[in-house]
Amino acid sequence: MAPVNKVFRVNECEQLGVTAQVAPFLFAFPGWPVFDRSMGPDFTHEAALIAQGVSGIAGVDEAGRGPLSGPVVAAAVILEPSDIPDGLNDSKKLSETKREALFEQITTRARYCIAEASVEEIDTLNIYHASHLAMCRAVAGLDGVGHVLVDGNRVPRDLDPPATPLVKGDARSLSIAAASILAKVMRDRTMRALAQQYPVYNWGKNMGYPTKEHMSALEQHGVTPHHRRSYKPVHNILCR
């Protein structure tokens, strides 16, 4: 099957030029967040790039590497330094209610794009390369990107703008944290929609992860078109 480049949303706002020159160690401009590292992600990496004259700094992250079913979803976000939503953090550290609220804040106050790689692409490329493909699509769907902050220890091979990998970036960079929230919320919404078609797997609750309930349903009802056949638990059932 041919790859499907599916971009869910692209904020149509014009690029906001950021020209403030600040020393990399000073972030006390009005409206710019200043956090102790122990408190969560901050704007340190973005501000250092802005100080070098870089604009259009996008954070990118993905959601859905571990599940047995559904696409992997990535998001790219460019925050406006003077209008950053409060409470941004690694999506895994936020409640569902908080993630949903922040999703609305981010999508109305920042520039963003959300993209995915399909189950077929995951099975063809493997999840590592498919997640990088989704990241590249998210960045490509966002105009005016000057630099990308990527969650993880490697930059996707086909990513076009200059980029910096940040291990545990969703806990270190506000832009990556915002991207992690968009990716997680959109993927959860996708799995809830698929759950309406395949209720026995209870994807609306387990989001495709290999819970005991999900594995039991696989044993009883078999594999759907939305299961990742390259994943061992699914592959083993198919090979019986």
N, C-alpha and C positions, 0 to 999 in steps of 0.2 A: 504494500500500500504506500502511496506517495505521502511524504510528510505533510502534515497539516499545520500551517502557520496561523494560529488562532490568537488574535489579540482581543481580549475582552473589552478593555476600555483604554482610551487615551484622553487625558485632560487636554482640552483645546485652548487653554489659556496661552497667551503669548509668553515667550521666555522673559523672565524678569532679570535684567542685568544686575549683577552684584559687583560693585566696584570698590567697596570698602577695603582699604589696606590696613591690616592689623599685624602686629608682631605675632609670631606663632604661639607665644606664651601669654598673650593678653586677649581676653575675650569678654571684656566688660562693656561692650557696646550696648546701648538700650535695646532691650528685646532679645538679646542673644543669651542663650542659656549658659549658666556657669554651674557645673556640678562637681562634687567630689566623686572620684572614680568609683568608690564603694556604693554610691547611690544609683549607679546605672549608667546608661550610655550618655555621651555628651557630644558637643559640637567641635571638639578639638581637631580632629582630622580634617573636617570640612573647612574650619577657620584657617588652618595652616595653608591649605590649598588656595583659599581666597586671598590670603596674604601674598601669595606668589602670582596673583593676577588671574587665577583660574576661575571661570564661571561655569554654571551648569553642572554642579557636582551631584551625581546620582548615587544613591545607595541601592544595592541590589541583593535580593535574597530569594530563596526558594522554600517551598513547603511540599512535603509528600514523597520523600525518598524511601521511607520505610514501609508504607502500606503495601498490601498485596493487590490492591485494585485502585483504579482511577488514575488520572493524569498527575504529572508533577507540575506545579504552578510556580511561577516566578513573578516578582514585581520589581520595578525600578521607580525610585522616588527622588525628586528634587525638591527639597524643602526651601521655603522662603525664610532666610535667617531671622527676619523680624516678625515672623508669624508662625512659630513652631507650636503645634498642639502640645498641651501639657500631658504628662503621663506616658510618653512614648517609652517602650521598653521591649526587650525580647518577647515575642508573642507567646512563647511557652511559659512566661512568668505572669501572664495576664489572664484574668477570667474571660470566659466567652462574652459576657456582658460588656466588659471593658474593651475587649478587642473590637466588638461591633460598634461601640460608641466612637472609638478612635478611628475605625475605618471611615466613618462618615466625616470625621474632622479632617483626616488626611486627604480624602478625595475632594473636599471642597476648598482646602487651603494650600494644597501643594500640586505640583505637576507630577503625573504618574502614568505608568503603563503596566498592565497585567497581561501575562502571556502564559502559555502552557506547552508542554510536550506530551503527546498522546501515549496511550498504553502501547500502541503499535511501535512508536518510536522508542519507548523504553525497552521493549523486547528486542528491537533491532540494534540499538546503539549501546545498551546497558544504562542503568539509572544514572551513573556518574556523568556520562556524556549527554544524556537526555536532559538532566537538570541544568547543565551548562548551556544546552541549546535553548531551553526556556528562558534562561537569564539573558542570552544574546538577543532573543526576540523581544524581551521586555525593554532592553536598552535601545534597540533599533526602533521601537515604536515611540520613543521619546525624543523630541527634537531638541537640538542645542546642547547635547551632553558634552561637557568638556573634560570630565574625569569621572571614573567610576570607582566607588568603594565596594568591594565584593566580599560578601561573607564567606569565609573559608580560607584555606591555605594556598589556593591556586586561582589564577585568573583564567576564565574560559578561553580556549585557544583562538576562537573566532571572534572574540570581542574586539570591536573596532576602536573605540576611544582609549586613551591611556587609562590604566586601572591599577589599583592597589588592593591586594588581598589582605583581609583582616580576620585572623582566627578569632572565633567567637565575636564577630563583628556586630551581631545584633545586640550584644551587651555592652558594646564600646562606642558605637556610632549611632547618633539619632537618625540619620538618613537610612542606615541599614535596618534599624529597629522599625522604622515606618514601613519599609519594604516587607519586612517579615510579617507585620500585621496584615498588610493587604494580601500577601500570598496565602497566609493561613486562613483568613476569613473567606477568600474566594474559593479556595480548595474545599473548605468545609461546606460551603454553599453548594458546590458542584456535587459533593458526595451525598448531601441531603436530597438533591434533585434525583440522583441515580437511585437512591433508596426507595423512591416512590415507584420505580419500575421493578426493583428487585428487593422487596421488603424482607424476605427471609434472611438476608445477610446483615440486616440492621446497620447499614452503613451510616445512617443518620446519627448513630451513637458511637460506633467504633471507627468511623472515617476510613474504613478499609484496612486498618491494622489487624494483625493476626491474633485477635482475641480468641479465647476458648469458644465463644459463641460463633464467631465468624468461621473458625476452623470446623466446627461441628456442622454448620450450614453447608460448607464446601463438601464435606464428606457425604452429606445427605442429598444435596441438590446439584452438585457438580459445579463446573467452571462457567462463568459468564463471559461475554465478549469484553467486559471491563476489567477482568482479572489479568494480572501480569504473568504471562506464561513462562517467562524466564526466571521467575522467582521460585526457589526450590519447593516450598509447600504446594504451590499450584502445579508446578512441573511434575512433582511426584504423583499427584492425583491423576494427571493426564496420562502418565506412563503406565498406569496399572492395567 
